[in-house]
């Protein structure tokens, strides 16, 4: 199995590159999934997907031995699936009916990032041979790697385990009626949040504890796979005038976190024209052609600069030309597959 994660800022064509990479894998015979964890859901318009977050098979024409599937991260559906999969029937019933569970899904900041790792694990369980992850178009995209790791460390803290494992016993035993001085661990925060809310949260945590600990274990396993260059790689997607800045930032941040950078794609490079303005052209046409030539030459200079700066750091540098029209629909992805350079830039 191979997992490829695509990172980039806004407006660089990251979703299209991720989807085209998944299509290319399918055309090469792989059962391939492109999964977007981007709340903006650009993939839905690119592939004309249904509104729900279930895996959807994309019909290919002509048919091939591989398969292309697409999915959009749905926080509730992913968490519900985990509850049904890993909790007993009674535990699942209690969790899904608890008011804090609905608050968790709809109101807690960071659930999109926390559930992204769980959704990647589910994709692996579903037997996909190639998984391509389209992240949010932002430098904050790395939070889908950071927050699950922080959560896993948090769940391992002794005091967190103590609260989760003893709260129900504390309530049933009647010890909750004793003085606050005796049970400061459970009651100190009541003054800040109110006793009812605190008890609901602790009650939910006590029944959700096994799920939380299981999530933490799966998150650590998935993050280990994402750090393994034999199984995963990260691709930085950028455009000519963002390339140096984006490359430096994402390469540095991924190095700090020990994730393997496999590729850098410089998208939307203008090809140099074969000739100048036709003889007898108006001054306006001549100026337009000269402007285009200047931009195209600057793109080629950027391409050379990226090769010199990142050639020794990133195994595969890819240059993709600007394509005419919007990159919407499967036909556009086929066009992008045709121009994808199969080897490292410059070789």
C-alpha positions in Angstrom: 0.0 0.0 0.0 1.1 3.6 -0.7 -0.1 6.8 0.9 0.6 10.2 -0.7 -0.2 13.4 1.1 -0.5 16.7 -0.9 0.3 20.0 0.8 0.0 23.5 -0.5 -1.4 27.0 -0.1 -4.5 28.3 -1.8 -4.8 28.6 -5.6 -2.0 26.2 -6.6 -4.1 23.4 -8.0 -3.4 21.0 -5.2 -6.7 19.2 -5.3 -6.4 18.7 -9.1 -2.9 17.3 -8.8 -4.0 14.9 -6.0 -7.0 13.7 -8.0 -5.0 13.3 -11.2 -2.3 11.4 -9.3 -5.1 9.0 -8.0 -6.4 8.7 -11.6 -2.9 7.9 -12.9 -2.6 5.1 -10.2 -6.0 3.7 -11.2 -5.0 3.7 -14.9 -1.8 1.8 -13.9 -4.0 -0.9 -12.3 -4.3 0.2 -8.6 -7.4 0.3 -6.5 -7.0 4.0 -5.8 -8.7 6.5 -3.4 -8.5 10.3 -3.4 -9.6 11.5 0.0 -10.0 15.2 0.7 -9.8 16.4 4.3 -10.3 20.0 3.2 -13.5 21.5 4.6 -13.9 23.6 1.4 -14.5 20.3 -0.5 -13.1 21.4 -3.8 -13.0 17.7 -4.8 -16.8 17.6 -4.9 -17.0 20.0 -7.8 -13.9 18.6 -9.6 -15.4 15.1 -9.7 -19.2 15.9 -9.5 -19.5 14.0 -6.3 -22.6 13.4 -4.1 -23.0 15.4 -1.0 -22.4 12.6 1.5 -19.0 11.5 2.7 -19.1 7.9 1.6 -16.6 6.4 -0.8 -17.8 6.9 -4.3 -16.5 5.0 -7.3 -15.7 7.2 -10.3 -16.5 5.5 -13.6 -13.6 5.5 -16.0 -13.9 5.6 -19.8 -12.3 3.6 -21.2 -12.5 1.1 -18.4 -9.2 -0.2 -17.0 -8.0 -2.9 -14.5 -7.7 -0.3 -11.7 -10.4 1.6 -9.8 -10.7 5.3 -8.9 -12.6 6.1 -5.8 -13.2 9.5 -4.1 -14.3 10.5 -0.6 -14.8 13.6 1.4 -14.0 13.6 5.1 -17.3 13.5 7.1 -16.5 14.0 10.8 -19.8 12.5 12.1 -19.7 9.5 9.7 -16.1 8.7 10.5 -16.6 9.0 14.3 -19.9 7.0 14.1 -18.1 4.3 12.2 -15.3 4.1 14.8 -17.9 3.8 17.6 -19.8 1.0 15.9 -16.5 -0.7 14.9 -14.7 -0.6 18.3 -17.3 -0.3 21.0 -19.7 -3.0 22.3 -23.3 -2.6 21.2 -24.3 -1.2 24.6 -21.3 1.1 24.8 -22.1 2.4 21.3 -25.7 3.0 22.2 -24.6 5.0 25.3 -22.0 7.0 23.5 -24.2 7.9 20.5 -27.1 8.9 22.8 -25.0 11.1 25.1 -25.5 14.9 24.7 -21.7 15.5 24.9 -21.2 13.3 21.8 -23.3 15.6 19.7 -21.5 18.6 21.2 -18.2 17.0 20.4 -19.1 16.6 16.7 -20.7 19.9 16.1 -18.9 22.4 18.4 -15.4 21.1 19.4 -12.6 22.9 17.5 -10.1 20.5 15.9 -12.4 17.6 15.2 -11.7 17.9 11.4 -8.0 17.4 12.1 -8.5 14.7 14.7 -10.8 12.6 12.5 -8.6 13.0 9.4 -6.1 10.4 10.8 -8.9 8.1 11.8 -10.3 8.4 8.2 -7.0 7.5 6.7 -6.8 4.4 9.0 -10.3 3.5 7.8 -9.2 3.8 4.1 -6.4 1.3 4.9 -8.9 -1.0 6.5 -11.0 -0.8 3.4 -8.2 -2.4 1.3 -7.2 0.5 -1.0 -3.8 0.0 -2.6 -3.1 3.7 -3.1 -4.5 6.5 -1.0 -4.0 10.2 -2.0 -4.8 12.8 0.7 -5.9 16.3 -0.4 -5.3 18.6 2.6 -6.6 22.1 3.4 -5.0 24.8 1.2 -3.2 26.5 4.1 0.0 26.3 6.1 -2.3 25.2 9.0 -2.8 21.9 7.1 -0.1 20.3 9.2 -2.5 20.4 12.2 -4.0 17.1 10.9 -0.6 15.6 11.9 0.0 17.6 15.1 -3.4 17.4 16.9 -3.7 13.6 16.8 -0.2 13.2 18.1 -1.0 15.7 20.9 -4.2 13.8 21.7 -2.4 10.5 21.9 0.1 11.9 24.4 -2.7 13.5 26.4 -4.6 10.2 26.7 -1.5 8.6 28.0 -1.2 11.0 30.9 -1.7 9.1 34.3 -4.2 11.7 35.6 -6.3 11.5 32.5 -6.4 7.7 32.7 -7.3 8.0 36.4 -10.3 10.2 35.8 -11.6 8.1 33.0 -11.3 4.8 34.9 -12.6 5.9 38.3 -15.3 8.5 37.7 -18.2 6.0 37.4 -17.1 4.2 40.5 -16.8 7.5 42.3 -20.4 8.5 41.5 -21.9 5.0 42.2 -20.1 4.8 45.5 -21.6 7.9 47.0 -18.2 9.4 47.5 -19.2 12.3 45.3 -21.3 13.6 48.2 -18.2 14.0 50.4 -16.4 17.3 50.8 -14.7 19.0 47.9 -11.5 19.1 49.8 -11.5 15.3 49.8 -12.1 15.0 46.1 -10.4 18.0 44.6 -9.5 16.0 41.4 -13.1 15.7 40.4 -14.8 18.9 41.7 -12.4 21.8 41.3 -13.5 22.8 37.8 -17.2 22.8 38.8 -16.9 26.4 39.9 -15.7 27.4 36.5 -18.0 25.3 34.2 -20.9 24.4 36.4 -21.6 21.1 38.1 -24.0 19.8 35.5 -21.7 20.3 32.5 -18.7 19.0 34.4 -20.6 15.8 35.4 -21.8 15.3 31.8 -18.3 15.7 30.4 -16.8 13.3 33.0 -19.6 10.9 32.5 -19.1 10.9 28.8 -15.3 10.6 29.1 -15.7 7.6 31.4 -17.8 5.7 28.8 -15.8 7.1 25.9 -12.4 6.3 27.5 -11.8 3.0 25.7 -12.7 4.7 22.4 -10.3 7.5 23.1 -7.5 5.2 24.0 -8.2 3.1 20.9 -8.2 6.2 18.8 -4.9 7.2 20.2 -3.4 3.8 19.4 -4.6 3.9 15.8 -3.4 7.5 15.4 0.1 6.5 16.5 0.0 3.5 14.1 -1.1 5.7 11.2 1.4 8.4 11.9 4.1 5.8 12.0 3.0 4.6 8.6 3.0 8.2 7.3 6.6 8.6 8.6 7.7 5.4 6.8 9.2 6.4 3.4 8.6 2.8 2.1 4.8 3.3 2.6 4.2 7.0 2.4 5.4 10.2 0.9 4.4 13.9 1.0 4.1 16.1 -2.0 4.5 19.9 -1.9 2.3 21.5 -4.6 3.0 25.1 -5.5 3.2 27.6 -8.4 6.2 29.4 -9.9 6.1 32.6 -7.8 5.2 30.7 -4.6 7.7 27.9 -5.1 10.7 29.1 -3.1 8.6 30.3 -0.1 6.2 27.3 -0.1 9.1 24.8 -0.6 11.2 26.2 2.2 8.2 26.3 4.6 6.7 22.9 4.0 10.0 21.0 3.6 11.3 22.5 6.8 8.1 21.8 8.8 7.9 18.2 7.5 11.6 17.6 8.3 11.0 18.8 11.9 8.1 16.3 12.2 10.1 13.6 10.5 7.7 13.0 7.6 9.3 12.0 4.2 9.0 14.6 1.4 8.9 12.6 -1.9 8.0 15.2 -4.5 7.6 18.9 -5.2 5.2 19.9 -8.0 5.6 23.3 -9.5 2.2 23.7 -11.2 1.0 26.1 -13.9 4.3 26.9 -15.6 3.9 28.9 -18.8 5.7 27.3 -21.8 7.8 29.6 -23.8 6.3 30.4 -27.2 8.0 29.1 -30.3 7.9 32.5 -32.0 7.2 36.1 -31.3 4.3 38.3 -32.6 3.4 37.7 -36.3 4.8 40.2 -38.7 2.6 43.2 -39.1 0.9 42.8 -35.7 -0.5 45.8 -34.0 1.4 47.3 -31.1 -1.1 46.0 -28.7 -0.5 42.4 -29.9 3.3 42.9 -29.8 3.1 44.2 -26.2 0.9 41.2 -25.2 3.3 38.7 -26.8 6.3 40.4 -25.2 4.6 40.3 -21.8 3.8 36.6 -22.2 7.4 35.9 -23.1 8.7 37.8 -20.1 6.4 35.8 -17.7 7.3 32.5 -19.4 11.0 33.2 -19.2 10.6 34.1 -15.5 8.8 30.8 -14.9 11.7 28.9 -16.5 14.2 30.8 -14.3 12.1 29.7 -11.3 12.2 26.1 -12.5 16.0 26.3 -12.7 16.2 27.9 -9.2 14.0 25.2 -7.7 16.2 22.5 -9.2 19.3 24.1 -7.7 17.8 24.7 -4.2 15.7 21.5 -3.7 17.3 19.0 -6.1 19.5 17.5 -3.4 16.7 17.6 -0.8 13.6 16.3 -2.6 13.8 13.1 -4.6 11.4 14.1 -7.4 10.8 17.6 -8.8 7.9 17.9 -11.2 7.0 20.8 -13.5 3.4 20.9 -14.8 2.4 23.3 -17.6 -0.5 25.7 -17.4 -3.5 23.9 -19.0 -6.3 25.8 -20.8 -9.7 26.0 -19.1 -10.9 25.1 -15.5 -9.7 21.8 -14.0 -13.3 20.5 -13.4 -14.5 17.1 -14.4 -12.8 13.8 -15.2 -11.8 14.9 -18.7 -9.7 17.6 -17.2 -7.9 15.1 -14.9 -7.1 13.0 -17.9 -5.5 16.0 -19.5 -3.4 16.6 -16.4 -2.3 12.9 -16.3 -1.0 13.3 -19.9 1.3 16.2 -18.9 2.5 14.8 -15.6 6.3 14.2 -15.8 7.0 10.6 -14.9 10.5 11.3 -13.7 12.5 13.8 -11.7 12.7 17.2 -13.4 15.8 17.7 -15.5 16.5 14.0 -16.0 
